[in-house]
Amino acid sequence: MRTRLWCHPSYELGPGRGCSRLIDVVDEAGQRIDRYDLMCSEIDNDVGPEVLELIDRVESGKDDLIDADGNGWVAYITRDKVWFESLYNDGEGGAVTLSQYKLAVETYLRFLSDPERKPIEVDFPEA
């Protein structure tokens, strides 16, 4: 099964449900894969270019663990995995590999930097 990371303009979810995130991991049919929801929510809400610097610190061995906290989430970044904790009881866990997280962050930042916000799809590796 082909898994894809999809960055896209937000869309209405329906009455009283607000708008979608700007990033999802989807299957071949375009359906969101639940196990990546915490990562996508954290990235959509709290990630900026500085996160790539934090990832680099872990990859280079300067730090073993970084608690990257934002407005609504904390991402715990290690060489082996990244996991997430909502500051507003929206979830905890959702571990992904560092390479999965880095790919998602890089793709999301590339999407945000495009003034036209054209959708981006890239293959997303399974852990």
C-alpha positions in Angstrom: 0.0 0.0 0.0 1.3 3.4 -0.9 1.4 6.0 1.9 1.6 9.7 1.0 2.3 12.9 2.9 -0.1 15.5 1.6 0.2 19.2 2.2 -2.8 21.1 0.9 -5.0 24.2 1.3 -7.5 23.8 4.2 -11.1 23.0 3.4 -14.3 23.1 5.4 -15.0 19.9 7.3 -18.8 20.6 7.6 -21.1 22.6 9.9 -19.6 23.2 13.3 -16.4 21.3 12.5 -14.2 24.1 11.2 -11.4 23.6 8.7 -9.0 20.8 7.9 -5.3 20.8 8.8 -2.9 21.7 6.1 -1.0 18.4 6.3 -2.1 14.8 6.4 -0.7 11.3 5.8 -3.1 9.4 3.6 -3.5 6.0 2.0 -3.9 5.1 -1.7 -7.6 6.1 -1.5 -6.7 9.5 0.0 -8.1 8.6 3.5 -6.2 9.9 6.5 -4.2 7.3 8.4 -5.0 7.8 12.1 -1.7 6.8 13.6 -0.1 9.9 12.1 -2.8 12.3 13.4 -0.8 13.6 16.4 2.3 14.3 14.2 0.2 16.2 11.6 -1.7 18.2 14.3 1.6 19.2 16.0 3.1 20.2 12.7 0.1 22.1 11.5 -0.2 24.0 14.8 3.3 24.6 16.0 6.1 24.0 13.4 8.3 26.7 12.0 11.7 26.8 10.4 13.5 26.6 13.8 12.3 22.9 14.2 14.8 21.9 11.4 17.6 23.4 13.6 16.4 21.2 16.5 16.3 18.1 14.3 19.8 18.9 13.2 21.0 19.2 16.8 19.7 15.7 17.5 21.0 14.2 14.2 24.4 15.6 14.8 24.6 14.2 18.3 24.7 17.7 20.0 21.5 16.7 21.9 20.0 13.4 22.8 16.5 14.7 23.5 14.8 17.9 22.7 11.5 19.0 24.0 10.2 21.3 21.2 7.3 23.1 22.7 4.9 25.4 20.9 1.5 27.0 21.6 -0.4 23.7 21.7 2.0 20.8 21.5 5.3 19.4 22.7 7.3 17.3 20.3 9.9 15.1 22.0 12.7 14.6 19.5 15.4 11.8 19.7 17.5 10.0 17.2 15.2 7.0 17.3 11.7 8.5 17.4 9.6 11.6 17.9 6.4 11.6 19.9 3.9 14.2 20.8 2.0 15.6 23.8 -0.9 18.1 23.5 -1.0 20.9 26.0 -4.8 20.9 25.7 -5.6 17.2 26.1 -5.8 16.5 22.4 -3.7 13.4 22.6 -0.3 12.0 23.6 2.0 9.5 21.9 1.9 9.0 18.1 5.5 8.1 17.8 7.1 8.3 14.4 10.7 7.9 13.3 13.0 11.0 13.1 13.3 10.6 9.4 9.5 10.5 9.0 9.1 13.7 11.1 11.9 15.5 9.3 10.4 14.7 5.9 7.0 15.9 7.1 8.4 19.2 8.5 10.5 19.9 5.4 7.5 19.2 3.1 5.2 21.4 5.2 7.6 24.3 5.3 8.1 24.0 1.5 4.3 24.1 1.1 4.0 27.2 3.4 6.7 29.0 1.4 4.8 28.7 -1.9 2.7 31.9 -2.3 0.2 29.9 -4.4 0.0 27.1 -1.8 -0.1 24.4 -4.5 -0.7 20.9 -3.0 2.4 18.8 -2.4 2.3 15.0 -2.3 5.4 12.9 -1.4 5.8 9.2 -0.7 5.8 8.7 3.1 7.9 5.8 4.4 6.4 3.3 6.8 8.3 2.9 10.0 
